[in-house]
Amino acid sequence: MRSWRESHLSEIRQYQQMIPQTFPQVPSQIAPVTSAQLPWLAGLAASSCNDSVHIIECSYSLAEGLSEMFKLLIEGKLIKTNYVVIICASRNRAIDSCIVITGKYQARVLSEGMLTPSDYQKEVNYQLVTGKVESLGSFFSTLCPEGDIDLLLEKFYQENQGHISSSLSASANKSTALNGTGAAVCTSYEIERHQIRPFQLAVAQKLLSHICSIADSSTQNLDLGSFEKIDFLICVPPSEVTYQQTLFHLWHSGILLELGLEKQHLTKQKVEQYVLKLDAEAQIKFKVFLQNSMQNPHTLFVLIHDHAHWDLMSAMHSLYPQTELPTGLVDRLLNCREVKEAPNIVTLHVTSFPYALQTQHTHISPYNEIHWPSSYSNGVDLYHENKKYFGLSEFIESTLSGHSIPLLRYDSSFEAMVMALGKRFPRLHSAVIRTFVLIQHYSAAMMAVCGLSQMKNYTSVETLEITQNLINSSRQCPSGHGLMVVLRIPCTPLAAVAYERLYNVRERLALEDNFEIILGNPNSGITIGKHFVEQLKVWQKIEDVDWRPQTYLELEGLPCILIFSGMDPQGESLPRSLRYCDLRLINSSSLVRTTLEQELGLAAYFVSSEIHTEKAVVNDVLESDPEKLSSTDNEDEEIATEVTAFCSEPSPPLVTAGDRAKSPHQVLSNSTEETTNNHERQKQKVDKGAQTAISKHLPPGSEQLDTKQNIKSAQISITSSSSSPFSSSSSSSAPTHNSFILQTSQCSMTKSSKQPPIVFLPKLVYDIITSTDSSGLPKSSSLLPYHSVMWASSFRPLMSKMMTCTEQSLYYRQWTVPKPIHMDYNNRNEGRMDTFHPRRLLLSGPPQIGKTGAYLQFLSILSRMLIRLTEVDVYDEEEINI
């Protein structure tokens, strides 16, 4: 730990010494551009734009240039021009200029990008309520050669109601029937007991090292010797799913029993005392936390701000409707005077996107940042993980020619139709058009799969693939396990429209027992049909009559379309049965790095490291990648042995059998943070050479995912298994002795869990993600980091791919400043160190990698250290005198 700390400090000092040479400040005296030079330089810059940029020079006023611009528009001379730059360069006055957007597409993107999230929702809702979208619906009706699509659906329903309903219901319910008769069942649900991975233990030890460094410093800001025990409070965004998800992890970690905060027989109400949902009722619970900290001066309170990139608004500003999100709560609670001045409160910010907390006005010292460690150092695997994290860098790498099959894709047919309709309906918001087109594609695809083959012409190949695999997935598993499709619709009113439409189409096609459609709203819980609740209870062996899924992780194996709404994800984790992540509707008009990376973070995944025999193809973990882990951990070789030894020791269960029986909800097969056993390549249109190269690295007998997913044979064996240590059911997890267990290679959910999901993006976002600069850094990394910060100077240097996480942090600390709406705006340090809060830390790591387990383990080892500090050795006085 001391070696790591020294290397961390050394890197910061080395970077700070390098700044004057590598990142020179703006020269104090810059020769100004003269009025004669500026038009010439502008024309030179526009010469490579192929007439899309036109320069107009005027001598007296901008009105003169605008008049000339309108004249050119009337004459039709600006048909191919998207931007007109007007420069008024008079020698006797200051230079004046303006930019006119003449391109229709560019003007739409710019105008929509200027809307605040609140105005965006209001505009879309206004168009829906006032019926402005009716013309769009009428247009879709004219596309079908047989008339209105609703009439076609009704006709199909009347003609095939009896036959389809009986056949599909029999297929959907076959798992229950098969289990009851002792026939073949699927073994995809494999429950793993709670355990700490080597990565998480290493991060927990680094957090402890920072706490000890604060206590050992000469500032005396933390006296660990005065504390007898610890207490904590976890603050999470107001998403009900995220809240229940955190309760789930806290319950099964056993940390409350280990710290002595609760006795035996845990209840859900007791666990809820340690998790604070940042909603309208948060202040009451937070006051109780502050009162406890003042009444117990010998207790160290750890205030954990999870998903800390959410709601960094100043308490005086709000960009969202007050009825939707109570913004500014983090500023009012975590930055209050009581928290800042309390000597026994340590604040830990935890996030996957720390950029907005790394500005010139930040409260967090660069010495108090902890970055997720790298798994490799000089080609050596430090932590011997059997699962490999698959994040943004790996998704991007899969698009490179000759490396792997692309998992990031865009739908050219969808984009072409959106562009055409945008020209036909210029007054409709592009989000409305994109949503209605995608709904139309999904509706037509469902009809095509159900036998209306002519509807294939009214959907895209990509959407048809998604729908076909979803509908067929449950039929290919003897227990009815299926795939999850996430349909991301940020605008809540549009998400409601999509849910209503797809739900109606599914009912007309008699698919209501084949797959579920779920409307995921961050302000409410999960609602699914009774039939699917019973399926989940059978798979997870739950006997509680009133049980309902409360997290998306509990939807493991359920064939469904999850309509994921809300302007931003709020930390929700998805199950390993996720196969397709449809992000074609995310807002691409106002992109910032945090927004883009958190949308793609929904698809972050763990895959088995065993199948990747060639590290250079997918698993090359570059310390310099922004998504990857910090290369500041030069001591990882030293602590890896200690971490591995700790994790190899048999650890006693932290939750008693009685507590497990009273679990608030059933443990899943694997969480998103502890998932998948191996990675299976997906079949895609690739050149023959790439297919040959990939097949060499697959294990014998492994299959690639076929679009039609036709499975002709399955190997059957008879096995037995032990019951899950966390199961709340008294029944065994093993089937009866005469049950035939079908190999999971035939189960679509199992195939999905062995490979990362496929992600569909808007074309604009896809181009940004997959393009790189001269150093090989994705251009998305050079975007503005957060919407409430801005660049300190236009003369900043470019980021480099060789930057470590620490160097990126120092880059943002130098070149970004918060806007007035940011909660750090008034914390002006002006180069002084005294505005850094001495007891505030920042833990950053990629999405879905296991940060929750890491900081819970940190609480455990911190408690053990405090106990050792209070131990007193007793000696016999006579023996001492001798």
Secondary structure as UniProt FT lines:
FT   HELIX           2..22
FT   TURN            35..36
FT   HELIX           37..46
FT   TURN            47..48
FT   TURN            50..51
FT   STRAND          53..58
FT   HELIX           62..74
FT   TURN            75..80
FT   STRAND          83..88
FT   TURN            91..92
FT   STRAND          96..101
FT   HELIX           104..113
FT   HELIX           117..129
FT   TURN            130..133
FT   HELIX           134..143
FT   TURN            145..146
FT   HELIX           149..172
FT   HELIX           174..181
FT   STRAND          185..186
FT   HELIX           198..216
FT   TURN            218..219
FT   HELIX           224..226
FT   STRAND          229..236
FT   HELIX           240..253
FT   HELIX           255..258
FT   TURN            259..260
FT   HELIX           268..272
FT   TURN            273..274
FT   STRAND          275..277
FT   TURN            280..281
FT   HELIX           282..295
FT   TURN            297..298
FT   STRAND          299..306
FT   TURN            308..309
FT   TURN            315..316
FT   TURN            322..324
FT   TURN            327..328
FT   HELIX           329..334
FT   HELIX           337..341
FT   TURN            343..344
FT   STRAND          345..351
FT   HELIX           354..357
FT   TURN            360..361
FT   HELIX           366..368
FT   STRAND          369..371
FT   STRAND          376..377
FT   TURN            378..379
FT   STRAND          380..381
FT   STRAND          387..390
FT   HELIX           392..397
FT   TURN            398..399
FT   TURN            401..403
FT   STRAND          408..410
FT   HELIX           412..424
FT   TURN            426..427
FT   HELIX           430..449
FT   TURN            450..451
FT   HELIX           453..458
FT   HELIX           461..473
FT   HELIX           474..476
FT   TURN            478..479
FT   STRAND          484..488
FT   HELIX           492..508
FT   TURN            509..510
FT   TURN            512..514
FT   STRAND          516..520
FT   TURN            522..523
FT   HELIX           530..540
FT   TURN            545..546
FT   HELIX           552..555
FT   TURN            556..557
FT   STRAND          560..564
FT   TURN            576..577
FT   STRAND          578..582
FT   TURN            584..585
FT   HELIX           593..600
FT   HELIX           601..603
FT   STRAND          605..608
FT   TURN            615..619
FT   TURN            623..624
FT   TURN            631..632
FT   TURN            634..635
FT   HELIX           636..648
FT   HELIX           657..661
FT   TURN            672..673
FT   HELIX           688..695
FT   TURN            696..697
FT   TURN            700..701
FT   STRAND          716..717
FT   TURN            725..726
FT   TURN            737..738
FT   STRAND          741..742
FT   HELIX           744..746
FT   HELIX           748..753
FT   STRAND          758..761
FT   HELIX           763..770
FT   TURN            774..775
FT   HELIX           779..782
FT   TURN            787..788
FT   STRAND          789..791
FT   TURN            794..795
FT   TURN            801..802
FT   HELIX           805..815
FT   STRAND          816..818
FT   TURN            820..821
FT   TURN            823..826
FT   TURN            830..831
FT   TURN            834..835
FT   TURN            838..839
FT   STRAND          840..844
FT   TURN            847..848
FT   HELIX           851..870
FT   HELIX           877..881
//
